Amino acid sequence: MKQVRKVRKLTPLEQVRRRHRVEMASSAAGAEGKKKRLSLEDERLLKHLLSDEQDFIDSPEFYEKESESQIYAEAPDIQKPDTTWYHPVMDDLSSSRSNRTVKSTQQVILTGAEERVLFYQFNYARYRVWKLQQEIWAGASRQPTPEQAEEVLAWHRLADRVREQIAETNLALVLAMAKRTRMSEVDFADLVSEGNMALLRAVDKFDAGRGYKFSTYACRAILKAFSRQGMKLSKYRQRFPTDFDPKLEKSNYIESKREGFEKDAAEEVKRIVTENRADLTAVERTVIEHRFGLESGEEKPMTLEQVGQIIGVTKERVRQIQNKAMEKIRVTLEESFLGSKDKEEQAEGSEAGSETRSTVAVD
């Protein structure tokens, strides 16, 4: 005979404790999920890093045992530069700002050994990004695991920090070379900006294993960038010898022609009213003159109600009189002013045609 197992009913205290344990477990799981989930900015950066192969300057030290510890943990501390002095504008050359120079701050000058340490750290971090890329792309999905994604981002940010430290330490090179070059046709700020970009490219391409100083390599790269900038501007000035003139723009030309035409049309309307070419009645002329201030150049146009008080009618009746008078003026304007313009253009066209025919006949 099968025995029936009796299930013990939980007390209210045990039920509360069980609910608490379930809540704690779910919150821990949620926290673990949030820990592995990347932000939108990190996801965009990761996508960019995995879209192209990472370049780096290779070195045999990267493949030695405990290479990471030797390059980072056992490396000496290198002082970071102070860049508060760096303001790349020409007014830094004036006497009023002579106190804001490199010499007035604690300038960091790296030795050859310190440069090698920083460049090995920079390129080893880029090497680790490249190595992770190969591991990710070798997988079936070609997508990183959460651990791989975190590692790629960490090594990339480390490479960026070291790159920034190297560039900031050598900023004085750019400013000194720009002040020495002094190209009259190139703006000083543009020259410094081009030099900064050349400095960053030099950091990416410099091989510290060859034994040269980085400043020698960077100066040549900066001078080449200055030369390219000057040649580029020279070619531009050859193609466009004059400065930009807004008056030569087609839109401005059309706008000016329209304004001239409207002014001529307004003057013609005034003559039509004053000379009464449109056969306006006395009431219609009074309404138009007061409504648009045609009696005196300084008279302020009146409202419909004010004109109605003068001629003794309602403002609605003034509107009707005004519309009828304006229609007469429009017809007269088209016949005299606009029609004369068309006739002039037709006459010019006929004259040109007759000249062409006479030239053909002579030939």
MITORDO-817690 format. One line per 10 residues: number of its first residue (from 0); their letters; for each residue x, y, z negated of N, C-alpha, C. Coordinates in steps of 0.2 Angstrom, whole numbers, plus 2048, in hexadecimal, padded with zeros to 3 digits. Layout:
N
NUM	A	X/Y/Z/X/Y/Z/X/Y/Z ~ ...
***
This chain:
363
0	MKQVRKVRKL	804/7FA/800/800/800/800/804/806/800 ~ 803/80B/805/807/811/806/805/816/800 ~ 80B/818/7FD/80A/81D/7F8/809/824/7FA ~ 805/828/7F8/804/82F/7FA/808/833/7F5 ~ 80C/837/7F9/811/83C/7F5/80D/842/7F4 ~ 80D/844/7ED/809/84A/7EB/80E/850/7EC ~ 80C/855/7EF/810/85B/7F0/80E/860/7EB ~ 813/862/7E7/813/867/7E2/811/86E/7E4 ~ 80D/871/7E1/80B/878/7E3/810/87D/7E0 ~ 812/881/7E4/817/886/7E2/813/88B/7DD
10	TPLEQVRRRH	817/88D/7D8/815/892/7D4/815/899/7D7 ~ 812/89E/7D5/812/8A5/7D8/819/8A8/7D8 ~ 81D/8A6/7D3/824/8A9/7D2/828/8A5/7D8 ~ 828/89F/7D8/82B/89B/7DE/82A/89E/7E5 ~ 823/89F/7E6/821/8A2/7EC/825/8A9/7EE ~ 825/8AD/7E9/829/8B3/7EA/830/8B2/7EB ~ 833/8AE/7E7/83A/8AC/7E9/83B/8AA/7F0 ~ 837/8A5/7F2/838/8A2/7F9/837/8A8/7FE ~ 832/8AC/7FD/831/8B2/802/837/8B6/802 ~ 83A/8B7/7FC/840/8BC/7FC/846/8B8/7FF
20	RVEMASSAAG	847/8B2/7FF/84D/8AE/802/84C/8AF/80A ~ 846/8AE/80C/844/8AE/813/846/8B5/816 ~ 844/8BA/812/845/8C1/814/84C/8C3/815 ~ 850/8C0/810/857/8C1/80F/85B/8BE/815 ~ 858/8B8/817/85B/8B4/81D/85A/8B8/823 ~ 854/8BA/824/852/8BD/82A/856/8C4/82B ~ 856/8C8/826/85A/8CE/826/861/8CD/828 ~ 864/8C7/825/86B/8C6/826/86C/8C4/82E ~ 867/8C0/830/868/8BE/837/867/8C5/83C ~ 862/8C9/83A/862/8CF/83E/868/8D4/83D
30	AEGKKKRLSL	86B/8D4/838/871/8D8/837/877/8D5/83B ~ 877/8CE/83C/87C/8CB/840/87B/8CC/847 ~ 874/8CC/849/873/8CE/850/874/8D5/852 ~ 873/8DA/84D/875/8E1/84F/87D/8E2/84F ~ 880/8DE/84B/887/8DE/84B/88A/8DC/852 ~ 887/8D7/855/88A/8D5/85C/887/8D9/862 ~ 882/8DD/860/87F/8E0/866/882/8E7/867 ~ 884/8E8/86E/888/8EE/86F/883/8F4/870 ~ 886/8FA/86F/882/900/871/882/901/878 ~ 87D/906/87B/87D/907/882/883/90A/885
40	EDERLLKHLL	887/90E/881/88D/911/883/892/90B/884 ~ 893/907/87F/897/901/87F/896/8FC/885 ~ 88F/8FB/886/88D/8F7/88C/890/8FA/893 ~ 88F/901/893/891/904/89A/899/904/89A ~ 89C/905/895/8A3/904/895/8A6/8FD/897 ~ 8A3/8F8/894/8A4/8F1/895/8A3/8F0/89C ~ 89E/8F2/89F/89C/8F1/8A6/8A1/8F4/8AB ~ 8A3/8FA/8A9/8A9/8FD/8AD/8AF/8FA/8AC ~ 8B1/8F7/8A6/8B7/8F4/8A5/8B8/8ED/8A9 ~ 8B2/8EA/8AA/8B2/8E3/8AD/8B0/8E4/8B5
50	SDEQDFIDSP	8B0/8EA/8B7/8AE/8EB/8BE/8B5/8EB/8C3 ~ 8BA/8EC/8BF/8C1/8ED/8C3/8C6/8EA/8BF ~ 8CB/8E7/8C2/8D1/8E4/8BE/8D5/8E9/8BB ~ 8D7/8E8/8B4/8DB/8ED/8B1/8E2/8EC/8B3 ~ 8E5/8F2/8B4/8EC/8F2/8B6/8F0/8F4/8B0 ~ 8F6/8F2/8B0/8FB/8F3/8AA/902/8F2/8AD ~ 907/8F4/8A9/90E/8F3/8AA/910/8ED/8A6 ~ 912/8E8/8AA/913/8E1/8A7/91A/8E1/8A3 ~ 91B/8DD/89E/921/8DD/89B/922/8D6/898 ~ 928/8D3/897/929/8CC/895/928/8CC/88D
60	EFYEKESESQ	928/8D2/88A/926/8D2/883/91F/8D0/881 ~ 91B/8D1/886/914/8CF/885/912/8C7/884 ~ 917/8C3/887/916/8BC/887/91A/8B8/881 ~ 91D/8BC/87D/921/8B9/878/91C/8B7/872 ~ 91F/8B3/86E/91B/8B1/868/91A/8B6/863 ~ 914/8B7/860/913/8BD/85C/915/8C4/85F ~ 913/8C4/865/914/8CB/869/910/8D0/866 ~ 90A/8CF/865/905/8D4/862/908/8D7/85B ~ 90A/8D2/857/90C/8D5/851/913/8D9/851 ~ 917/8D7/856/91D/8DB/857/91C/8E1/85A
70	IYAEAPDIQK	917/8E2/85F/916/8E8/862/912/8ED/85E ~ 90E/8EB/859/90A/8EF/855/90C/8EF/84E ~ 90B/8E9/84B/90C/8E9/843/913/8EB/841 ~ 918/8E8/845/91F/8E9/843/922/8F0/846 ~ 91E/8F3/84A/921/8F9/84E/921/8FF/849 ~ 926/904/849/926/909/845/921/90E/846 ~ 91F/912/841/91A/917/842/91C/91D/845 ~ 918/91F/84A/91B/925/84F/916/92B/84D ~ 919/930/84C/915/936/84A/911/939/850 ~ 90B/93B/84E/906/93D/854/907/945/854
80	PDTTWYHPVM	906/947/85B/907/94E/85C/902/953/859 ~ 904/959/858/8FF/95E/857/8FD/962/85D ~ 8F7/962/860/8F5/965/866/8F1/96C/865 ~ 8F1/96E/85F/8ED/975/85E/8F0/97A/862 ~ 8F7/97A/864/8FA/980/867/8F8/980/86F ~ 8F5/97A/871/8F4/979/878/8EE/97D/87B ~ 8EF/983/87E/8EA/987/881/8ED/989/888 ~ 8EC/985/88D/8EF/986/894/8EB/98C/898 ~ 8EC/992/895/8EA/998/899/8F0/99D/899 ~ 8F0/9A2/89E/8F5/9A6/89F/8F6/9AB/899
90	DDLSSSRSNR	8F1/9AD/895/8F1/9B1/890/8F6/9AF/88A ~ 8F7/9A8/88A/8FC/9A6/885/903/9A9/886 ~ 904/9AC/88C/90B/9AE/88E/90B/9B6/88B ~ 906/9B9/889/906/9C0/887/909/9C0/880 ~ 90B/9C6/87E/90E/9C7/878/909/9C6/872 ~ 903/9C7/873/8FE/9C7/86E/8FD/9C0/86C ~ 8FF/9BB/870/8FE/9B4/86E/904/9B0/86E ~ 90A/9B4/86D/910/9B1/86D/911/9AC/867 ~ 90E/9AD/862/90E/9A9/85C/90B/9A2/85D ~ 907/9A1/863/904/99B/864/908/997/869
100	TVKSTQQVIL	90E/994/867/912/991/86C/914/98A/869 ~ 917/986/86D/919/97F/86B/91E/97F/865 ~ 922/984/865/927/985/860/924/986/859 ~ 91E/98A/859/91B/98C/853/918/986/84F ~ 917/980/852/914/97A/84F/919/975/84F ~ 918/970/84C/91C/96A/84B/91C/966/851 ~ 921/967/856/921/963/85C/924/95C/85B ~ 921/957/85E/923/951/85E/927/94F/864 ~ 92D/94D/863/932/94B/868/933/944/867 ~ 931/940/86C/932/938/86B/939/936/86E
110	TGAEERVLFY	93C/932/86A/942/92F/86C/941/929/871 ~ 946/927/875/945/922/87A/942/91B/877 ~ 944/91A/870/941/914/86D/93A/915/86B ~ 938/91B/869/931/91C/867/92C/91C/86E ~ 92F/91E/873/92B/91E/879/92A/917/87C ~ 92F/913/87B/92E/90C/87D/929/908/878 ~ 929/90A/872/924/907/86D/91D/909/870 ~ 91C/90F/871/915/912/873/913/90F/87A ~ 917/90E/87F/916/90C/885/914/904/885 ~ 918/900/881/917/8F9/880/910/8F8/87D
120	QFNYARYRVW	90E/8FC/878/908/8FC/875/902/8FD/87A ~ 903/903/87E/8FE/905/883/8FD/8FF/888 ~ 903/8FC/88B/902/8F8/890/900/8F1/88D ~ 902/8EF/887/900/8E9/884/8F8/8E9/883 ~ 8F5/8EE/881/8EE/8EF/880/8EB/8EE/887 ~ 8ED/8F1/88C/8EB/8F0/893/8EB/8E9/895 ~ 8F1/8E6/894/8F2/8DF/895/8ED/8DA/892 ~ 8EB/8DC/88C/8E6/8D7/889/8DF/8D8/88C ~ 8DE/8DF/88E/8D7/8E0/892/8D7/8DB/898 ~ 8DD/8DC/89C/8DE/8D8/8A2/8DD/8D0/8A1
130	KLQQEIWAGA	8E0/8CE/89B/8E0/8C7/89A/8D9/8C5/898 ~ 8D5/8C9/894/8CE/8C7/893/8CA/8C8/899 ~ 8CB/8CC/89E/8C8/8CC/8A4/8C8/8C6/8A8 ~ 8CE/8C3/8A8/8CF/8BD/8AB/8CC/8B7/8A8 ~ 8CB/8B7/8A2/8C8/8B2/89E/8C0/8B2/89F ~ 8BE/8B8/8A0/8B6/8B9/8A1/8B5/8B8/8A8 ~ 8B8/8BA/8AD/8B7/8B8/8B4/8B8/8B1/8B5 ~ 8BC/8AD/8B1/8BD/8A6/8B3/8B7/8A2/8B1 ~ 8B2/8A5/8AC/8AC/8A1/8AA/8A7/8A1/8B0 ~ 8A2/89D/8AE/89D/89B/8B3/898/8A2/8B4
140	SRQPTPEQAE	897/8A5/8AF/892/8AA/8AF/896/8B1/8B0 ~ 89C/8B1/8AF/8A1/8B7/8B0/89E/8BD/8AC ~ 89B/8BB/8A6/899/8C0/8A1/89C/8BE/89B ~ 89E/8C4/897/8A2/8C3/891/89D/8C0/88B ~ 8A0/8BC/886/89D/8BB/880/89D/8C1/87C ~ 899/8C1/877/899/8C7/872/8A0/8C8/86F ~ 8A4/8C3/86E/8AA/8C4/86B/8AF/8C6/870 ~ 8AF/8C4/876/8B3/8C7/87C/8B1/8CE/87D ~ 8AB/8D0/87D/8A9/8D7/87E/8AC/8DB/879 ~ 8AC/8D9/873/8AE/8DD/86D/8B6/8DE/86E
150	EVLAWHRLAD	8B9/8D9/870/8C0/8D9/871/8C3/8DD/876 ~ 8BF/8DD/87C/8C1/8E1/882/8C0/8E8/880 ~ 8BB/8EA/87D/8BA/8F1/87B/8BF/8F3/876 ~ 8C1/8EF/871/8C6/8F1/86C/8CD/8F2/86F ~ 8CF/8EE/874/8D5/8EF/877/8D5/8F5/87B ~ 8D0/8F6/87F/8CF/8FC/883/8D0/902/87F ~ 8CD/903/879/8CD/909/875/8D4/90A/872 ~ 8D7/904/871/8DE/905/86E/8E3/908/874 ~ 8E2/905/87A/8E6/908/87F/8E5/90F/880 ~ 8DE/911/880/8DC/918/881/8E0/91D/87B
160	RVREQIAETN	8E0/91A/875/8E3/91E/870/8EA/91F/871 ~ 8EE/91A/873/8F5/91A/874/8F6/91F/87A ~ 8F2/91E/87F/8F3/922/885/8F2/92A/883 ~ 8ED/92B/87F/8EC/932/87D/8F2/935/879 ~ 8F5/931/875/8FA/933/871/901/934/875 ~ 902/930/87A/908/931/87E/907/938/882 ~ 901/939/885/8FF/93F/889/900/945/885 ~ 8FD/945/87F/8FD/94B/87B/904/94D/878 ~ 908/948/877/90F/949/875/913/94C/87B ~ 911/94B/881/914/94E/887/911/954/88A
170	LALVLAMAKR	90C/957/887/908/95C/88A/90C/963/88B ~ 911/964/887/916/969/888/919/969/88F ~ 91A/963/891/91D/962/898/919/966/89D ~ 912/965/89D/90E/967/8A2/90E/96F/8A2 ~ 90D/972/89C/90D/979/89B/914/97C/89D ~ 919/979/89B/920/97C/89D/921/97C/8A5 ~ 91F/976/8A8/920/976/8AF/91B/97B/8B3 ~ 915/97C/8B0/910/980/8B3/913/987/8B3 ~ 915/989/8AD/918/990/8AC/91E/991/8B1 ~ 922/98C/8B2/928/98D/8B6/926/98D/8BD
180	TRMSEVDFAD	921/989/8BF/91F/989/8C6/91C/990/8C8 ~ 917/992/8C5/914/998/8C6/912/999/8CE ~ 90E/995/8D0/90C/996/8D7/907/99B/8D7 ~ 908/9A0/8DB/903/9A6/8DC/8FD/9A5/8DF ~ 8FD/9A0/8E3/8F6/99E/8E7/8F2/999/8E3 ~ 8F5/996/8DD/8F1/991/8DA/8EF/994/8D3 ~ 8E9/994/8D0/8E7/996/8CA/8EB/992/8C4 ~ 8ED/996/8BF/8F1/993/8BA/8EE/98D/8B7 ~ 8E7/98E/8B5/8E3/989/8B2/8E3/983/8B6 ~ 8E2/984/8BD/8E1/97E/8C1/8E8/97A/8C2
190	LVSEGNMALL	8ED/97E/8C1/8F4/97B/8C2/8F5/977/8BC ~ 8F3/979/8B6/8F4/975/8B0/8EF/96F/8B0 ~ 8E9/970/8B2/8E5/96A/8B3/8E7/965/8B7 ~ 8EA/967/8BD/8ED/962/8C1/8F3/95E/8BE ~ 8F7/962/8BA/8FD/95F/8B7/8FB/95A/8B1 ~ 8F5/95C/8AE/8F3/957/8A9/8F1/950/8AC ~ 8ED/951/8B2/8EB/94B/8B5/8F1/947/8B7 ~ 8F6/94A/8BA/8FD/947/8BC/900/944/8B6 ~ 900/947/8B0/903/944/8AA/8FF/93E/8A8 ~ 8F9/93D/8A8/8F5/937/8A7/8F7/932/8AC
200	RAVDKFDAGR	8F7/933/8B2/8F9/92E/8B7/900/92C/8B6 ~ 905/930/8B4/90B/92E/8B2/90C/929/8AC ~ 908/92A/8A7/907/926/8A1/905/91F/8A4 ~ 900/91F/8A8/8FE/918/8AB/903/914/8AF ~ 907/918/8B2/90C/915/8B7/913/914/8B4 ~ 915/917/8AE/91C/917/8AC/91E/910/8A9 ~ 924/90E/8AB/926/907/8A9/92C/909/8A4 ~ 92A/908/89D/92F/909/898/935/904/898 ~ 934/8FF/89B/939/8F9/89B/93F/8FB/89F ~ 93F/900/8A3/944/902/8A8/94A/906/8A4
210	GYKFSTYACR	948/909/89E/94D/90C/89A/94D/914/89C ~ 948/917/8A0/948/91E/8A1/944/921/89C ~ 945/928/89C/941/92C/897/93B/92E/89B ~ 935/92E/897/92F/92F/89A/92E/937/89D ~ 932/93B/89A/931/942/89C/934/943/8A3 ~ 939/940/8A4/93C/940/8AB/937/93E/8B0 ~ 934/938/8AF/92F/936/8B4/929/93A/8B4 ~ 927/93D/8AE/921/941/8AE/922/948/8B2 ~ 928/94B/8B1/929/951/8B4/929/950/8BC ~ 92C/94B/8BE/92B/94A/8C6/924/949/8C8
220	AILKAFSRQG	920/946/8C4/919/945/8C6/915/94B/8C6 ~ 917/94F/8C1/913/956/8C0/915/95A/8C6 ~ 91B/95B/8C7/91D/95F/8CD/91A/95D/8D3 ~ 91A/956/8D5/917/954/8DB/90F/956/8DB ~ 90C/956/8D5/905/958/8D5/904/95F/8D6 ~ 909/963/8D3/908/96A/8D5/909/96C/8DC ~ 90E/968/8DF/90F/969/8E7/909/967/8EB ~ 906/962/8E9/900/95F/8ED/8FA/965/8EC ~ 8FA/967/8E6/8F5/96D/8E5/8F6/973/8E9 ~ 8FC/975/8E9/8FE/97B/8EE/8FD/979/8F5
230	MKLSKYRQRF	8FE/973/8F7/8FD/972/8FE/8F6/971/900 ~ 8F2/96E/8FB/8EB/96E/8FC/8E8/975/8FD ~ 8EA/979/8F9/8E7/980/8F9/8E9/984/8FF ~ 8EF/983/901/8F2/986/907/8EE/984/90D ~ 8EC/97D/90E/8E8/97B/913/8E1/97E/913 ~ 8DF/97E/90D/8D8/981/90D/8D8/988/90F ~ 8DD/98C/90D/8DD/993/90F/8DE/994/917 ~ 8E2/98F/91A/8E3/98F/921/8DC/98E/925 ~ 8D8/98A/922/8D2/988/925/8CC/98E/924 ~ 8CD/991/91E/8C8/996/91C/8CC/99C/91A
240	PTDFDPKLEK	8CE/9A0/91E/8D3/9A6/91D/8D0/9AB/919 ~ 8C9/9AC/919/8C5/9B1/916/8C2/9AE/910 ~ 8C1/9B3/90B/8BD/9B1/905/8B6/9B0/906 ~ 8B2/9AD/902/8AB/9AC/903/8A7/9B2/903 ~ 8A3/9B3/908/89F/9BA/908/898/9B8/909 ~ 894/9B9/903/88D/9B7/904/889/9BB/909 ~ 88C/9C0/90C/888/9C4/911/888/9C0/917 ~ 88D/9BB/918/88D/9B7/91E/889/9B1/91E ~ 886/9B0/918/881/9AA/918/87B/9AB/91C ~ 879/9A6/91F/873/9A7/924/86D/9A8/920
250	SNYIESKREG	86C/9A6/91A/866/9A7/916/865/9AE/914 ~ 86B/9B1/912/86B/9B9/911/86A/9BD/917 ~ 86C/9BB/91D/86B/9BE/923/863/9BE/924 ~ 860/9B9/924/859/9B8/925/855/9BC/920 ~ 857/9BC/91A/854/9C0/914/854/9C7/916 ~ 85A/9CA/918/85B/9D1/919/857/9D3/91F ~ 857/9CF/924/852/9D0/92A/84B/9D1/928 ~ 849/9CC/924/842/9CC/922/840/9D3/91E ~ 845/9D5/919/844/9DB/916/843/9E1/91A ~ 848/9E1/91F/847/9E7/924/841/9E7/928
260	FEKDAAEEVK	83F/9E1/92A/838/9E1/92D/832/9E3/929 ~ 832/9E1/923/82D/9E3/91E/82D/9EA/91D ~ 833/9ED/91D/833/9F4/91B/831/9F8/921 ~ 833/9F6/928/830/9F9/92E/828/9F8/92E ~ 826/9F2/92C/81F/9F1/92D/81B/9F6/928 ~ 81E/9F7/922/81A/9FB/91D/81A/A02/91F ~ 820/A05/922/820/A0B/925/81B/A0C/92B ~ 81A/A07/92F/815/A07/934/80E/A08/932 ~ 80D/A04/92C/806/A04/929/804/A0B/926 ~ 809/A0E/923/808/A15/921/807/A1A/926
270	RIVTENRADL	80A/A19/92C/809/A1E/932/802/A1C/934 ~ 800/A16/935/7F9/A14/937/7F4/A18/933 ~ 7F5/A18/92C/7F0/A1B/928/7F0/A22/928 ~ 7F6/A25/928/7F6/A2D/928/7F4/A30/92F ~ 7F5/A2C/934/7F3/A2F/93B/7EC/A2C/93D ~ 7EA/A27/938/7E3/A24/93A/7E3/A21/940 ~ 7E8/A1D/942/7E8/A1A/948/7E2/A14/948 ~ 7E0/A12/943/7DC/A0C/942/7D4/A0E/942 ~ 7D3/A15/943/7CC/A17/943/7C9/A16/93C ~ 7CC/A17/937/7C9/A16/930/7C4/A1C/92F
280	TAVERTVIEH	7BF/A1A/92B/7BA/A20/929/7BE/A23/923 ~ 7BB/A29/921/7BD/A2D/91C/7BE/A29/915 ~ 7B8/A25/914/7B8/A21/90E/7BE/A1C/90E ~ 7BF/A19/914/7C4/A14/914/7CB/A16/913 ~ 7CC/A1C/916/7D2/A20/915/7D4/A21/90E ~ 7CE/A24/90B/7CF/A26/904/7D1/A20/8FF ~ 7CD/A1A/901/7CE/A14/8FD/7D6/A12/8FE ~ 7D8/A11/904/7DF/A0F/906/7E4/A13/903 ~ 7E3/A1A/903/7E8/A1F/901/7E9/A1E/8F9 ~ 7E3/A1E/8F6/7E3/A1E/8EF/7E6/A17/8EC
290	RFGLESGEEK	7E4/A11/8F0/7E5/A0B/8ED/7ED/A09/8EE ~ 7F0/A0C/8F3/7F7/A0A/8F5/7FC/A10/8F4 ~ 7F9/A16/8F1/7FD/A1B/8F0/800/A1E/8F6 ~ 7FC/A1F/8FB/7FF/A22/901/7FF/A2A/902 ~ 7FB/A2D/8FD/7FA/A34/8FE/800/A37/8FC ~ 804/A35/8F7/80A/A38/8F5/80F/A32/8F3 ~ 815/A33/8F4/81A/A2E/8F3/81B/A2C/8EC ~ 819/A30/8E7/81A/A2F/8E0/813/A2D/8DD ~ 80E/A2D/8E1/807/A2C/8DE/807/A24/8DC ~ 805/A23/8D6/804/A1C/8D4/7FD/A19/8D7
300	PMTLEQVGQI	7FE/A13/8DA/7F7/A10/8DD/7F2/A0F/8D7 ~ 7EC/A11/8D9/7E6/A10/8D5/7E3/A09/8D5 ~ 7DF/A08/8D0/7DB/A02/8D0/7D5/A02/8D4 ~ 7D2/9FD/8D5/7CB/9FD/8D8/7C6/A01/8D4 ~ 7C6/A01/8CE/7C1/A04/8CA/7C3/A0C/8CA ~ 7C9/A0E/8CA/7CB/A15/8CA/7C8/A18/8D1 ~ 7CA/A14/8D6/7C8/A17/8DD/7C0/A17/8DE ~ 7BD/A12/8DA/7B5/A12/8DB/7B2/A18/8D7 ~ 7B6/A1B/8D2/7B4/A20/8CE/7B4/A27/8D2 ~ 7BA/A27/8D7/7BB/A2D/8DB/7B5/A2D/8E0
310	IGVTKERVRQ	7B4/A27/8E4/7AF/A28/8E9/7A8/A26/8E7 ~ 7A7/A24/8E1/7A0/A23/8DE/79D/A1D/8E0 ~ 7A1/A17/8E0/79E/A10/8E1/7A2/A0C/8DC ~ 79F/A05/8DC/7A2/A00/8D8/7A9/9FE/8DA ~ 7AC/9FB/8D6/7B3/9F8/8D8/7B2/9F2/8DD ~ 7AC/9EE/8DD/7AB/9E9/8E2/7AA/9EC/8E9 ~ 7A7/9F2/8E9/7A6/9F5/8EF/7AC/9F8/8F2 ~ 7B1/9FA/8EE/7B7/9FD/8F0/7BB/9F7/8F3 ~ 7BB/9F1/8F0/7BE/9EC/8F2/7BC/9EA/8FA ~ 7B6/9EA/8FB/7B3/9E9/901/7B5/9EE/906
320	IQNKAMEKIR	7B5/9F5/904/7B8/9FA/909/7BF/9F9/90A ~ 7C3/9F7/905/7CA/9F6/906/7CB/9F0/90B ~ 7C8/9EB/90A/7C9/9E5/90F/7C7/9E7/916 ~ 7C2/9EA/917/7C0/9EC/91E/7C5/9F1/921 ~ 7C8/9F6/91D/7CD/9FA/91F/7D3/9F7/921 ~ 7D5/9F2/91D/7DB/9EE/91E/7DB/9EA/924 ~ 7D5/9E7/926/7D4/9E3/92C/7D5/9E8/932 ~ 7D3/9EE/932/7D4/9F3/937/7DB/9F4/938 ~ 7DF/9F5/932/7E6/9F7/932/7EA/9F1/935 ~ 7E8/9EB/933/7EC/9E5/936/7EB/9E4/93D
330	VTLEESFLGS	7E5/9E5/940/7E4/9E5/947/7E9/9EA/94B ~ 7E8/9F0/948/7EC/9F6/94B/7F4/9F4/94B ~ 7F6/9F2/945/7FD/9F0/944/7FF/9EB/949 ~ 7FB/9E6/94A/7FD/9E0/94F/7FE/9E3/956 ~ 7F9/9E7/957/7F9/9EA/95E/7FF/9EF/960 ~ 800/9F3/95B/805/9F8/95C/80C/9F6/95A ~ 80D/9F4/953/814/9F2/951/816/9EC/953 ~ 813/9E6/951/815/9E0/953/814/9DF/95B ~ 80F/9E1/95E/80F/9E1/965/815/9E4/969 ~ 817/9EA/966/81D/9ED/969/823/9E9/968
340	KDKEEQAEGS	824/9E6/963/82A/9E1/962/82A/9DC/967 ~ 824/9D8/968/823/9D3/96D/825/9D6/974 ~ 822/9DC/976/824/9DF/97C/82B/9E0/97D ~ 82E/9E3/978/836/9E4/978/839/9DE/97A ~ 838/9D8/976/83B/9D2/977/83A/9CF/97E ~ 834/9D0/981/832/9CE/988/836/9D2/98D ~ 837/9D8/98B/83A/9DD/990/842/9DB/990 ~ 844/9DA/98A/84B/9D8/98A/84D/9D1/98E ~ 848/9CC/98D/848/9C6/990/848/9C7/998 ~ 843/9CB/99A/843/9CC/9A1/849/9CF/9A4
350	EAGSETRSTV	84C/9D4/9A0/852/9D7/9A3/857/9D3/9A3 ~ 858/9CE/99E/85D/9C9/99F/85C/9C4/9A5 ~ 856/9C3/9A6/854/9BE/9AB/856/9C1/9B2 ~ 854/9C8/9B3/856/9CB/9B9/85D/9CC/9BA ~ 861/9CD/9B5/868/9CD/9B5/86B/9C7/9B8 ~ 868/9C1/9B5/86B/9BB/9B7/869/9B9/9BE ~ 863/9BB/9C0/861/9BA/9C7/866/9BE/9CC ~ 867/9C4/9CA/86B/9C9/9CE/872/9C6/9CF ~ 875/9C3/9C9/87C/9C0/9C9/87C/9BA/9CE ~ 877/9B6/9CE/876/9B0/9D2/876/9B2/9D9
360	AVD	872/9B7/9DB/871/9BA/9E2/878/9BC/9E4 ~ 87C/9C0/9E0/882/9C2/9E2/887/9BD/9E4 ~ 887/9B7/9DF/88B/9B2/9E0/889/9AE/9E7
***
